[in-house]
Amino acid sequence: MGFCEGLVYLFFNKCLSARAAAKQLCIHPRTAQRWVKRYFEDPESIFEIKKKTGRPRILGDDHEQFVVNFIDKRFLRV
């Protein structure tokens, strides 16, 4: 069970406040409050796995493959 599922369980089944549930799950109370708000707006939304956004990778797959091959050839020789 993940944090979101645990929060929903504690909030609805154990009748804890978002703050009390957050304390038991060791997450920030504001995070729990935001998740509860999202749950009321769209119950399925907090369980969806979303693609993380952020800064794109600096090196591409070609660079990564080059480094892996370099290390394999140079340091893993037996």
Chimera marker file (.cmm) of the C-alpha trace (Angstrom):
<marker_set name="trace">
<marker id="1" x="0.000" y="0.000" z="0.000" r="1" g="1" b="0" radius="0.5"/>
<marker id="2" x="1.412" y="3.370" z="-1.006" r="1" g="1" b="0" radius="0.5"/>
<marker id="3" x="1.171" y="6.661" z="0.804" r="1" g="1" b="0" radius="0.5"/>
<marker id="4" x="-1.935" y="7.773" z="-1.125" r="1" g="1" b="0" radius="0.5"/>
<marker id="5" x="-3.789" y="4.541" z="-0.434" r="1" g="1" b="0" radius="0.5"/>
<marker id="6" x="-2.758" y="4.667" z="3.220" r="1" g="1" b="0" radius="0.5"/>
<marker id="7" x="-3.927" y="8.241" z="3.514" r="1" g="1" b="0" radius="0.5"/>
<marker id="8" x="-7.326" y="7.449" z="2.000" r="1" g="1" b="0" radius="0.5"/>
<marker id="9" x="-7.673" y="4.417" z="4.298" r="1" g="1" b="0" radius="0.5"/>
<marker id="10" x="-6.823" y="6.372" z="7.451" r="1" g="1" b="0" radius="0.5"/>
<marker id="11" x="-8.913" y="9.377" z="6.433" r="1" g="1" b="0" radius="0.5"/>
<marker id="12" x="-12.105" y="7.503" z="5.526" r="1" g="1" b="0" radius="0.5"/>
<marker id="13" x="-11.983" y="4.167" z="7.383" r="1" g="1" b="0" radius="0.5"/>
<marker id="14" x="-10.301" y="5.275" z="10.600" r="1" g="1" b="0" radius="0.5"/>
<marker id="15" x="-11.892" y="8.755" z="10.519" r="1" g="1" b="0" radius="0.5"/>
<marker id="16" x="-8.594" y="10.535" z="11.089" r="1" g="1" b="0" radius="0.5"/>
<marker id="17" x="-7.989" y="14.077" z="9.973" r="1" g="1" b="0" radius="0.5"/>
<marker id="18" x="-5.568" y="14.652" z="7.133" r="1" g="1" b="0" radius="0.5"/>
<marker id="19" x="-3.064" y="16.017" z="9.657" r="1" g="1" b="0" radius="0.5"/>
<marker id="20" x="-3.331" y="12.966" z="11.942" r="1" g="1" b="0" radius="0.5"/>
<marker id="21" x="-3.082" y="10.572" z="9.004" r="1" g="1" b="0" radius="0.5"/>
<marker id="22" x="-0.028" y="12.466" z="7.719" r="1" g="1" b="0" radius="0.5"/>
<marker id="23" x="1.642" y="12.113" z="11.097" r="1" g="1" b="0" radius="0.5"/>
<marker id="24" x="1.144" y="8.334" z="11.041" r="1" g="1" b="0" radius="0.5"/>
<marker id="25" x="2.450" y="8.088" z="7.481" r="1" g="1" b="0" radius="0.5"/>
<marker id="26" x="5.405" y="10.435" z="8.178" r="1" g="1" b="0" radius="0.5"/>
<marker id="27" x="4.471" y="12.834" z="5.400" r="1" g="1" b="0" radius="0.5"/>
<marker id="28" x="4.015" y="16.591" z="5.594" r="1" g="1" b="0" radius="0.5"/>
<marker id="29" x="0.498" y="17.592" z="6.720" r="1" g="1" b="0" radius="0.5"/>
<marker id="30" x="0.095" y="19.995" z="3.798" r="1" g="1" b="0" radius="0.5"/>
<marker id="31" x="0.844" y="17.159" z="1.372" r="1" g="1" b="0" radius="0.5"/>
<marker id="32" x="-1.878" y="15.055" z="2.990" r="1" g="1" b="0" radius="0.5"/>
<marker id="33" x="-4.341" y="17.940" z="2.841" r="1" g="1" b="0" radius="0.5"/>
<marker id="34" x="-3.571" y="18.467" z="-0.854" r="1" g="1" b="0" radius="0.5"/>
<marker id="35" x="-4.064" y="14.744" z="-1.588" r="1" g="1" b="0" radius="0.5"/>
<marker id="36" x="-7.405" y="14.697" z="0.257" r="1" g="1" b="0" radius="0.5"/>
<marker id="37" x="-8.545" y="17.765" z="-1.690" r="1" g="1" b="0" radius="0.5"/>
<marker id="38" x="-7.562" y="16.085" z="-4.976" r="1" g="1" b="0" radius="0.5"/>
<marker id="39" x="-9.373" y="12.920" z="-3.889" r="1" g="1" b="0" radius="0.5"/>
<marker id="40" x="-12.603" y="14.860" z="-3.343" r="1" g="1" b="0" radius="0.5"/>
<marker id="41" x="-12.253" y="16.538" z="-6.750" r="1" g="1" b="0" radius="0.5"/>
<marker id="42" x="-11.479" y="13.303" z="-8.638" r="1" g="1" b="0" radius="0.5"/>
<marker id="43" x="-11.153" y="10.066" z="-6.618" r="1" g="1" b="0" radius="0.5"/>
<marker id="44" x="-9.046" y="8.271" z="-9.236" r="1" g="1" b="0" radius="0.5"/>
<marker id="45" x="-6.609" y="11.131" z="-9.819" r="1" g="1" b="0" radius="0.5"/>
<marker id="46" x="-4.337" y="10.513" z="-6.826" r="1" g="1" b="0" radius="0.5"/>
<marker id="47" x="-3.813" y="6.860" z="-7.750" r="1" g="1" b="0" radius="0.5"/>
<marker id="48" x="-2.688" y="7.565" z="-11.315" r="1" g="1" b="0" radius="0.5"/>
<marker id="49" x="1.003" y="7.224" z="-12.005" r="1" g="1" b="0" radius="0.5"/>
<marker id="50" x="2.074" y="10.330" z="-13.828" r="1" g="1" b="0" radius="0.5"/>
<marker id="51" x="5.159" y="10.795" z="-15.926" r="1" g="1" b="0" radius="0.5"/>
<marker id="52" x="7.591" y="12.979" z="-14.057" r="1" g="1" b="0" radius="0.5"/>
<marker id="53" x="8.536" y="16.209" z="-15.689" r="1" g="1" b="0" radius="0.5"/>
<marker id="54" x="11.691" y="18.118" z="-15.226" r="1" g="1" b="0" radius="0.5"/>
<marker id="55" x="14.947" y="18.951" z="-16.815" r="1" g="1" b="0" radius="0.5"/>
<marker id="56" x="15.759" y="16.791" z="-19.832" r="1" g="1" b="0" radius="0.5"/>
<marker id="57" x="18.822" y="14.597" z="-19.718" r="1" g="1" b="0" radius="0.5"/>
<marker id="58" x="22.045" y="16.291" z="-20.739" r="1" g="1" b="0" radius="0.5"/>
<marker id="59" x="23.550" y="13.195" z="-22.312" r="1" g="1" b="0" radius="0.5"/>
<marker id="60" x="21.658" y="11.071" z="-24.773" r="1" g="1" b="0" radius="0.5"/>
<marker id="61" x="21.507" y="7.313" z="-25.151" r="1" g="1" b="0" radius="0.5"/>
<marker id="62" x="24.518" y="7.376" z="-27.501" r="1" g="1" b="0" radius="0.5"/>
<marker id="63" x="26.671" y="8.982" z="-24.824" r="1" g="1" b="0" radius="0.5"/>
<marker id="64" x="25.472" y="6.546" z="-22.190" r="1" g="1" b="0" radius="0.5"/>
<marker id="65" x="26.245" y="3.561" z="-24.395" r="1" g="1" b="0" radius="0.5"/>
<marker id="66" x="29.716" y="4.957" z="-25.159" r="1" g="1" b="0" radius="0.5"/>
<marker id="67" x="30.514" y="5.296" z="-21.449" r="1" g="1" b="0" radius="0.5"/>
<marker id="68" x="29.241" y="1.792" z="-20.680" r="1" g="1" b="0" radius="0.5"/>
<marker id="69" x="31.318" y="0.294" z="-23.498" r="1" g="1" b="0" radius="0.5"/>
<marker id="70" x="34.380" y="2.307" z="-22.447" r="1" g="1" b="0" radius="0.5"/>
<marker id="71" x="34.150" y="1.045" z="-18.870" r="1" g="1" b="0" radius="0.5"/>
<marker id="72" x="33.530" y="-2.528" z="-20.006" r="1" g="1" b="0" radius="0.5"/>
<marker id="73" x="36.575" y="-2.499" z="-22.288" r="1" g="1" b="0" radius="0.5"/>
<marker id="74" x="38.892" y="-0.633" z="-19.963" r="1" g="1" b="0" radius="0.5"/>
<marker id="75" x="38.134" y="-1.859" z="-16.462" r="1" g="1" b="0" radius="0.5"/>
<marker id="76" x="36.298" y="-5.143" z="-16.746" r="1" g="1" b="0" radius="0.5"/>
<marker id="77" x="38.932" y="-7.015" z="-18.727" r="1" g="1" b="0" radius="0.5"/>
<marker id="78" x="39.863" y="-10.303" z="-17.156" r="1" g="1" b="0" radius="0.5"/>
<link id1="1" id2="2" r="1" g="1" b="0" radius="0.2"/>
<link id1="2" id2="3" r="1" g="1" b="0" radius="0.2"/>
<link id1="3" id2="4" r="1" g="1" b="0" radius="0.2"/>
<link id1="4" id2="5" r="1" g="1" b="0" radius="0.2"/>
<link id1="5" id2="6" r="1" g="1" b="0" radius="0.2"/>
<link id1="6" id2="7" r="1" g="1" b="0" radius="0.2"/>
<link id1="7" id2="8" r="1" g="1" b="0" radius="0.2"/>
<link id1="8" id2="9" r="1" g="1" b="0" radius="0.2"/>
<link id1="9" id2="10" r="1" g="1" b="0" radius="0.2"/>
<link id1="10" id2="11" r="1" g="1" b="0" radius="0.2"/>
<link id1="11" id2="12" r="1" g="1" b="0" radius="0.2"/>
<link id1="12" id2="13" r="1" g="1" b="0" radius="0.2"/>
<link id1="13" id2="14" r="1" g="1" b="0" radius="0.2"/>
<link id1="14" id2="15" r="1" g="1" b="0" radius="0.2"/>
<link id1="15" id2="16" r="1" g="1" b="0" radius="0.2"/>
<link id1="16" id2="17" r="1" g="1" b="0" radius="0.2"/>
<link id1="17" id2="18" r="1" g="1" b="0" radius="0.2"/>
<link id1="18" id2="19" r="1" g="1" b="0" radius="0.2"/>
<link id1="19" id2="20" r="1" g="1" b="0" radius="0.2"/>
<link id1="20" id2="21" r="1" g="1" b="0" radius="0.2"/>
<link id1="21" id2="22" r="1" g="1" b="0" radius="0.2"/>
<link id1="22" id2="23" r="1" g="1" b="0" radius="0.2"/>
<link id1="23" id2="24" r="1" g="1" b="0" radius="0.2"/>
<link id1="24" id2="25" r="1" g="1" b="0" radius="0.2"/>
<link id1="25" id2="26" r="1" g="1" b="0" radius="0.2"/>
<link id1="26" id2="27" r="1" g="1" b="0" radius="0.2"/>
<link id1="27" id2="28" r="1" g="1" b="0" radius="0.2"/>
<link id1="28" id2="29" r="1" g="1" b="0" radius="0.2"/>
<link id1="29" id2="30" r="1" g="1" b="0" radius="0.2"/>
<link id1="30" id2="31" r="1" g="1" b="0" radius="0.2"/>
<link id1="31" id2="32" r="1" g="1" b="0" radius="0.2"/>
<link id1="32" id2="33" r="1" g="1" b="0" radius="0.2"/>
<link id1="33" id2="34" r="1" g="1" b="0" radius="0.2"/>
<link id1="34" id2="35" r="1" g="1" b="0" radius="0.2"/>
<link id1="35" id2="36" r="1" g="1" b="0" radius="0.2"/>
<link id1="36" id2="37" r="1" g="1" b="0" radius="0.2"/>
<link id1="37" id2="38" r="1" g="1" b="0" radius="0.2"/>
<link id1="38" id2="39" r="1" g="1" b="0" radius="0.2"/>
<link id1="39" id2="40" r="1" g="1" b="0" radius="0.2"/>
<link id1="40" id2="41" r="1" g="1" b="0" radius="0.2"/>
<link id1="41" id2="42" r="1" g="1" b="0" radius="0.2"/>
<link id1="42" id2="43" r="1" g="1" b="0" radius="0.2"/>
<link id1="43" id2="44" r="1" g="1" b="0" radius="0.2"/>
<link id1="44" id2="45" r="1" g="1" b="0" radius="0.2"/>
<link id1="45" id2="46" r="1" g="1" b="0" radius="0.2"/>
<link id1="46" id2="47" r="1" g="1" b="0" radius="0.2"/>
<link id1="47" id2="48" r="1" g="1" b="0" radius="0.2"/>
<link id1="48" id2="49" r="1" g="1" b="0" radius="0.2"/>
<link id1="49" id2="50" r="1" g="1" b="0" radius="0.2"/>
<link id1="50" id2="51" r="1" g="1" b="0" radius="0.2"/>
<link id1="51" id2="52" r="1" g="1" b="0" radius="0.2"/>
<link id1="52" id2="53" r="1" g="1" b="0" radius="0.2"/>
<link id1="53" id2="54" r="1" g="1" b="0" radius="0.2"/>
<link id1="54" id2="55" r="1" g="1" b="0" radius="0.2"/>
<link id1="55" id2="56" r="1" g="1" b="0" radius="0.2"/>
<link id1="56" id2="57" r="1" g="1" b="0" radius="0.2"/>
<link id1="57" id2="58" r="1" g="1" b="0" radius="0.2"/>
<link id1="58" id2="59" r="1" g="1" b="0" radius="0.2"/>
<link id1="59" id2="60" r="1" g="1" b="0" radius="0.2"/>
<link id1="60" id2="61" r="1" g="1" b="0" radius="0.2"/>
<link id1="61" id2="62" r="1" g="1" b="0" radius="0.2"/>
<link id1="62" id2="63" r="1" g="1" b="0" radius="0.2"/>
<link id1="63" id2="64" r="1" g="1" b="0" radius="0.2"/>
<link id1="64" id2="65" r="1" g="1" b="0" radius="0.2"/>
<link id1="65" id2="66" r="1" g="1" b="0" radius="0.2"/>
<link id1="66" id2="67" r="1" g="1" b="0" radius="0.2"/>
<link id1="67" id2="68" r="1" g="1" b="0" radius="0.2"/>
<link id1="68" id2="69" r="1" g="1" b="0" radius="0.2"/>
<link id1="69" id2="70" r="1" g="1" b="0" radius="0.2"/>
<link id1="70" id2="71" r="1" g="1" b="0" radius="0.2"/>
<link id1="71" id2="72" r="1" g="1" b="0" radius="0.2"/>
<link id1="72" id2="73" r="1" g="1" b="0" radius="0.2"/>
<link id1="73" id2="74" r="1" g="1" b="0" radius="0.2"/>
<link id1="74" id2="75" r="1" g="1" b="0" radius="0.2"/>
<link id1="75" id2="76" r="1" g="1" b="0" radius="0.2"/>
<link id1="76" id2="77" r="1" g="1" b="0" radius="0.2"/>
<link id1="77" id2="78" r="1" g="1" b="0" radius="0.2"/>
</marker_set>
